[in-house]
Amino acid sequence: MRIVVLGGGTAGWMAANLFATAWPQARVSVIESPEIGIIGVGEGSTPQLKAFFDRIGLAERDWMPRANATYKTGIAFHGWSERSGCESYFHPFPSDLDLHTNDAFFSHCAARRGGVDFVAHPDRFYLPARLAAEARGPHPAEDFPFEVTYGYHFDAYLVGAVLRDHAVARGVAHLPLKVTEVRVSAEGQVAALVTEHGQAIEADLFVDSSGFRSVIAQEALGVKFRPFADNLFNDSAVVMPTPRAGQAIAPQTRATALSAGWCWAIPLTNRTGNGYVYSSRYIDAAAAEAELRAHLGLGPHDPPARHLKMKVGRVENSWTANCLTVGLSQGFIEPLEATALHIVQATVEGFIAAYEAGGFTPKHRDDFNARINARYEGIRDYIVCHYRVNRRADSDYWRDNAANQALSDTLRRVLHIWYSGGDLVAEVARLGIEGYYSAVSWHCLLAGYGVFPDRTEPRGQGFDMARIDAMLAKSARHFAPHHEQLAALER
């Protein structure tokens, strides 16, 4: 079988590595134009990326130092709520230990939703939040009996290069060529990609990783694009790096709300990546750059800024004819939860499973497309919820988000259950959305913002918070500082 991936970058080389791993007899090629740059907006991941590196056989010490990578135990949200005590919260990647505090957190949230004055801030219940607060890495001492789930931060350009080198070493062909034409047969199949020098490159399967242009899927095959602008307002970003100050590196992404969007801060070993994701309906590019510089305490010119436009939404179908679409060609949900590479991984792995199960035919194509579309919509709901339940009132952007009624039936149901005091754990399971975001994530988001009745009264007795605090503090001492764990990768 011949597989041609159009476009490199992290998404294209991820796909190539997964195909080469699953089907070692396949002839996999990646066409990567030397003239087209990599956007590289995202520099963070979800925990699923560790499974990807394990699957393709790349150990952390073999790729993390090369990509200036750090560990990530979750995301710290700042300024999304003005409610007292909820000015910030941490969305954790839950560890095995956290199974022992989930019941306490859920119970306190239920009581707090009923007007009882119990502690219900997520940071008090989860080990990853404490590790981030104390700048400790996610690898415990050998005597610690629980595994810790984590993701990564990295330089997106360097990760693409690492994955390229790994794929080429496994026999994937790297073709530095510029494609100028996509030939489509009368039956609607992709027949060949034609380069600027007239070379026709044929394959059995084509993978479109050509970026927002979506050269094969959208331009050549006419796959429709479904925008998400009705409830995800952000369409632009301005990015700039700053030097890393000091030795401590918190293993977290920081997401800080600004006037017309939010700013990320992502710690790498050599710098901090910063970017302001905003809506051009509420602020122009120059004002957004000025606001980001002021937030970072920078002058008007140093360092230089990059301005990006985002095409937020998804294609109607990720698998059309003999073309699989991945990365920005497939869709983009803004980088708030760093889901871009997770969707690439889920798409390619899901395609491999569906294609094999169907005897290498399109037999399961419709089911595959439905599953990927459901994943997009599930992730979209969770991110929309961040904006819909925000507790800010200082700009039209935040007020309009809070008043937005363009919500899916699923998100409406989640919010109804929360506000009415119902069983959110059971409802998340009933809706079948726990595979996108678990009940823990939904509780952390809603409780972290302080989405509770204004009036409370002391009544009854909850879990012993002093005991939970002591257990988490004792557990955290099994984890060395983050910078020491990173340094160990290079020894």
Secondary structure as the mmCIF struct_conf table of DSSP 4:
data_model
#
loop_
_struct_conf.conf_type_id
_struct_conf.id
_struct_conf.beg_label_comp_id
_struct_conf.beg_label_asym_id
_struct_conf.beg_label_seq_id
_struct_conf.end_label_comp_id
_struct_conf.end_label_asym_id
_struct_conf.end_label_seq_id
STRN STRN1 ARG A 2 LEU A 6
HELX_RH_AL_P HELX_RH_AL_P1 GLY A 9 ALA A 22
TURN_TY1_P TURN_TY1_P1 PRO A 24 GLN A 25
BEND BEND1 ALA A 26 ALA A 26
STRN STRN2 ARG A 27 ILE A 31
TURN_TY1_P TURN_TY1_P2 PRO A 34 GLU A 35
BEND BEND2 ILE A 36 ILE A 36
HELX_LH_PP_P HELX_LH_PP_P1 GLY A 37 ILE A 38
STRN STRN3 GLY A 44 GLY A 44
TURN_TY1_P TURN_TY1_P3 PRO A 47 PRO A 47
HELX_RH_AL_P HELX_RH_AL_P2 GLN A 48 ILE A 56
TURN_TY1_P TURN_TY1_P4 GLY A 57 GLY A 57
HELX_RH_AL_P HELX_RH_AL_P3 GLU A 60 TRP A 63
TURN_TY1_P TURN_TY1_P5 MET A 64 MET A 64
HELX_RH_3T_P HELX_RH_3T_P1 PRO A 65 ALA A 67
TURN_TY1_P TURN_TY1_P6 ASN A 68 ASN A 68
STRN STRN4 THR A 70 LYS A 72
STRN STRN5 GLY A 74 HIS A 78
BEND BEND3 GLY A 79 TRP A 80
STRN STRN6 SER A 81 SER A 81
BEND BEND4 ARG A 83 ARG A 83
TURN_TY1_P TURN_TY1_P7 SER A 84 GLY A 85
BEND BEND5 GLU A 87 GLU A 87
STRN STRN7 SER A 88 PRO A 92
BEND BEND6 ASP A 96 ASP A 96
HELX_RH_3T_P HELX_RH_3T_P2 LEU A 97 HIS A 100
TURN_TY1_P TURN_TY1_P8 THR A 101 THR A 101
HELX_RH_AL_P HELX_RH_AL_P4 ASN A 102 ARG A 113
TURN_TY1_P TURN_TY1_P9 GLY A 114 GLY A 115
STRN STRN8 VAL A 116 VAL A 116
HELX_RH_3T_P HELX_RH_3T_P3 PRO A 122 ARG A 124
TURN_TY1_P TURN_TY1_P10 PHE A 125 PHE A 125
HELX_RH_AL_P HELX_RH_AL_P5 LEU A 127 ALA A 133
TURN_TY1_P TURN_TY1_P11 GLU A 134 ALA A 135
STRN STRN9 ARG A 136 PRO A 140
TURN_TY1_P TURN_TY1_P12 GLU A 142 ASP A 143
BEND BEND7 PHE A 146 PHE A 146
STRN STRN10 GLY A 151 HIS A 153
HELX_RH_AL_P HELX_RH_AL_P6 ALA A 156 ALA A 169
TURN_TY1_P TURN_TY1_P13 ARG A 170 GLY A 171
HELX_LH_PP_P HELX_LH_PP_P2 VAL A 172 VAL A 172
STRN STRN11 ALA A 173 LEU A 175
STRN STRN12 VAL A 179 VAL A 184
TURN_TY1_P TURN_TY1_P14 ALA A 186 GLU A 187
BEND BEND8 GLY A 188 GLY A 188
STRN STRN13 VAL A 190 THR A 195
TURN_TY1_P TURN_TY1_P15 GLU A 196 HIS A 197
BEND BEND9 GLY A 198 GLY A 198
STRN STRN14 ALA A 200 GLU A 202
BEND BEND10 ASP A 204 ASP A 204
STRN STRN15 LEU A 205 ASP A 208
HELX_RH_3T_P HELX_RH_3T_P4 GLY A 211 ARG A 213
HELX_RH_PI_P HELX_RH_PI_P1 VAL A 215 ALA A 220
BEND BEND11 LEU A 221 LEU A 221
STRN STRN16 PHE A 225 PRO A 227
TURN_TY1_P TURN_TY1_P16 ALA A 229 ASN A 231
STRN STRN17 SER A 236 PRO A 243
HELX_LH_PP_P HELX_LH_PP_P3 ARG A 244 ALA A 245
BEND BEND12 GLY A 246 GLN A 247
BEND BEND13 PRO A 251 GLN A 252
STRN STRN18 THR A 253 LEU A 258
TURN_TY1_P TURN_TY1_P17 SER A 259 ALA A 260
STRN STRN19 GLY A 261 PRO A 267
BEND BEND14 THR A 269 ASN A 270
STRN STRN20 ARG A 271 TYR A 278
TURN_TY1_P TURN_TY1_P18 SER A 280 TYR A 282
BEND BEND15 ILE A 283 ILE A 283
HELX_RH_AL_P HELX_RH_AL_P7 ALA A 285 LEU A 296
TURN_TY1_P TURN_TY1_P19 GLY A 297 GLY A 297
BEND BEND16 PRO A 300 PRO A 303
STRN STRN21 ARG A 306 LYS A 309
STRN STRN22 GLY A 313 VAL A 315
BEND BEND17 GLU A 316 GLU A 316
BEND BEND18 SER A 318 SER A 318
STRN STRN23 TRP A 319 THR A 320
TURN_TY1_P TURN_TY1_P20 ALA A 321 ASN A 322
STRN STRN24 CYS A 323 THR A 325
HELX_RH_3T_P HELX_RH_3T_P5 GLY A 327 SER A 329
TURN_TY1_P TURN_TY1_P21 GLN A 330 GLN A 330
STRN STRN25 GLY A 331 PHE A 332
HELX_RH_3T_P HELX_RH_3T_P6 PRO A 335 GLU A 337
HELX_RH_AL_P HELX_RH_AL_P8 ALA A 340 ALA A 357
TURN_TY1_P TURN_TY1_P22 GLY A 358 GLY A 359
BEND BEND19 PHE A 360 THR A 361
HELX_RH_3T_P HELX_RH_3T_P7 PRO A 362 HIS A 364
HELX_RH_AL_P HELX_RH_AL_P9 ARG A 365 ARG A 388
TURN_TY1_P TURN_TY1_P23 VAL A 389 VAL A 389
STRN STRN26 ARG A 391 ARG A 391
BEND BEND20 ASP A 394 SER A 395
HELX_RH_AL_P HELX_RH_AL_P10 ASP A 396 ALA A 403
HELX_RH_AL_P HELX_RH_AL_P11 ASP A 409 SER A 420
TURN_TY1_P TURN_TY1_P24 GLY A 421 GLY A 421
HELX_RH_AL_P HELX_RH_AL_P12 LEU A 424 LEU A 431
TURN_TY1_P TURN_TY1_P25 GLY A 432 GLY A 432
TURN_TY1_P TURN_TY1_P26 GLU A 434 TYR A 436
BEND BEND21 TYR A 437 TYR A 437
HELX_RH_AL_P HELX_RH_AL_P13 ALA A 439 GLY A 448
TURN_TY1_P TURN_TY1_P27 TYR A 449 GLY A 450
BEND BEND22 PHE A 452 PHE A 452
BEND BEND23 ASP A 454 ASP A 454
STRN STRN27 GLU A 457 GLU A 457
BEND BEND24 GLY A 460 GLY A 460
HELX_RH_AL_P HELX_RH_AL_P14 MET A 465 ALA A 476
TURN_TY1_P TURN_TY1_P28 ARG A 477 HIS A 478
STRN STRN28 PHE A 479 PRO A 481
HELX_RH_AL_P HELX_RH_AL_P15 HIS A 482 ALA A 488
TURN_TY1_P TURN_TY1_P29 LEU A 489 GLU A 490
#
